[in-house]
Amino acid sequence: MLKPPISRMGGKSKLRKTIIEMIPDHICYVELFFGAGWVYFGKQLSKVEVINDIDKELINLFRMIKYHAAEIERQLEYDFSGRDIFEEYKNISVDYLTEINRAVRFLYLISQSFAGKGGTYGYGTTSRPKPQIFYKDVLNDLKERLRNTYVENLSFEKVIEKYDRKHTFFFVDPPYLETAGYENKFGEKEHLILLEKLKNLKGEFLLTINDNPKVREWYKDFKIKEVEVNYSVSRDQKARGKYKELIITNY
Ligand SMILES: C[S@@+](CC[C@H](N)C(=O)[O-])C[C@H]1O[C@@H](n2cnc3c(N)ncnc32)[C@H](O)[C@@H]1O
């Protein structure tokens, strides 16, 4: 199983085995909310694969890994972790950077920030700085993996419209309901649009989402499986613990 090159809030590192075991037969595999892509990088190859995320910098990173993995690796290999470099990368306008430089900047900010959110410089007294890339040559494997994949940078509803067929399987991992976090807002309105789209789907879907009474009500006509997940994205020991998550399917 491959490991993604970045961490992402809500990443499915702990749930991916369970999710992968539940994927039904399909021809076309679509991830509507790619993030770090834990499930995609962990599962067997499908005949056709599509990954999508609305975040421009995130999608640019995967495009650049596909075409310029060696150069990204070269630029980051000996880069060190420094607060002023971090601030410089954070404040620079991406309009003046090449696509490769944008990918390097994104990897740097994600890897050197607290909880991988890209906002605050991450440091500690009991852990070393994180490597900018997980391990050498990792990008090469990822590049191979991305070879036969369509990469989209759209809002989810447009991707559903384009790829929905009887033989399509959608892995759906949207931002959690009533939990802030990503640059692109995803509130109740967006969740209800998603619900309508999933209700009318020709293909099959597996949705993962936080356990919330509203979600249970909205999806009551589908199969709902409850799972417990350990979270550790907090400096505060007390805030760590188990949370319930729902896996909802239409098959
Ligand atoms: C929970 S994360 C996905 C995590 C991913 N499954 C993983 O394992 O890392 C949700 C993702 O949805 C993206 N997103 C937010 N709004 C979106 C929209 N309207 N359409 C597509 N993607 C969106 C965010 O940029 C974020 O990367």
The ligand as an SDF file (V2000), in Angstrom:
LIG
                    3D

 27 29  0  0  0  0  0  0  0  0999 V2000
  -12.1010   15.0400    4.3830 C   0  0  0  0  0  0  0  0  0  0  0  0
  -11.0660   15.7150    3.1200 S   0  0  0  0  0  0  0  0  0  0  0  0
  -10.7230   14.3280    2.1470 C   0  0  0  0  0  0  0  0  0  0  0  0
   -9.6940   13.4310    2.7880 C   0  0  0  0  0  0  0  0  0  0  0  0
   -9.2090   12.2890    1.9320 C   0  0  0  0  0  0  0  0  0  0  0  0
  -10.2330   11.2790    1.7160 N   0  0  0  0  0  0  0  0  0  0  0  0
   -7.9480   11.6610    2.5080 C   0  0  0  0  0  0  0  0  0  0  0  0
   -7.9070   10.4540    2.7850 O   0  0  0  0  0  0  0  0  0  0  0  0
   -6.9840   12.4090    2.7030 O   0  0  0  0  0  0  0  0  0  0  0  0
  -12.1600   16.6980    2.1830 C   0  0  0  0  0  0  0  0  0  0  0  0
  -11.5870   17.3660    0.9240 C   0  0  0  0  0  0  0  0  0  0  0  0
  -12.6740   17.9710    0.2070 O   0  0  0  0  0  0  0  0  0  0  0  0
  -12.2000   19.1050   -0.4910 C   0  0  0  0  0  0  0  0  0  0  0  0
  -13.3710   19.9410   -0.8660 N   0  0  0  0  0  0  0  0  0  0  0  0
  -14.0020   20.8990   -0.1500 C   0  0  0  0  0  0  0  0  0  0  0  0
  -15.0750   21.3790   -0.8230 N   0  0  0  0  0  0  0  0  0  0  0  0
  -15.1260   20.6990   -2.0080 C   0  0  0  0  0  0  0  0  0  0  0  0
  -16.0160   20.7300   -3.1450 C   0  0  0  0  0  0  0  0  0  0  0  0
  -17.0690   21.5620   -3.1930 N   0  0  0  0  0  0  0  0  0  0  0  0
  -15.7760   19.8850   -4.1820 N   0  0  0  0  0  0  0  0  0  0  0  0
  -14.7050   19.0530   -4.1580 C   0  0  0  0  0  0  0  0  0  0  0  0
  -13.8310   18.9850   -3.1150 N   0  0  0  0  0  0  0  0  0  0  0  0
  -14.0370   19.7890   -2.0550 C   0  0  0  0  0  0  0  0  0  0  0  0
  -11.2020   19.7390    0.4810 C   0  0  0  0  0  0  0  0  0  0  0  0
  -10.2690   20.5510   -0.2260 O   0  0  0  0  0  0  0  0  0  0  0  0
  -10.5680   18.4920    1.1460 C   0  0  0  0  0  0  0  0  0  0  0  0
   -9.3460   18.1470    0.5430 O   0  0  0  0  0  0  0  0  0  0  0  0
  1  2  1  0
  2  3  1  0
  2 10  1  0
  3  4  1  0
  4  5  1  0
  5  6  1  0
  5  7  1  0
  7  8  2  0
  7  9  1  0
 10 11  1  0
 11 12  1  0
 11 26  1  0
 12 13  1  0
 13 14  1  0
 13 24  1  0
 14 15  1  0
 14 23  1  0
 15 16  2  0
 16 17  1  0
 17 18  1  0
 17 23  2  0
 18 19  1  0
 18 20  2  0
 20 21  1  0
 21 22  2  0
 22 23  1  0
 24 25  1  0
 24 26  1  0
 26 27  1  0
M  CHG  2   2   1   9  -1
M  END
$$$$
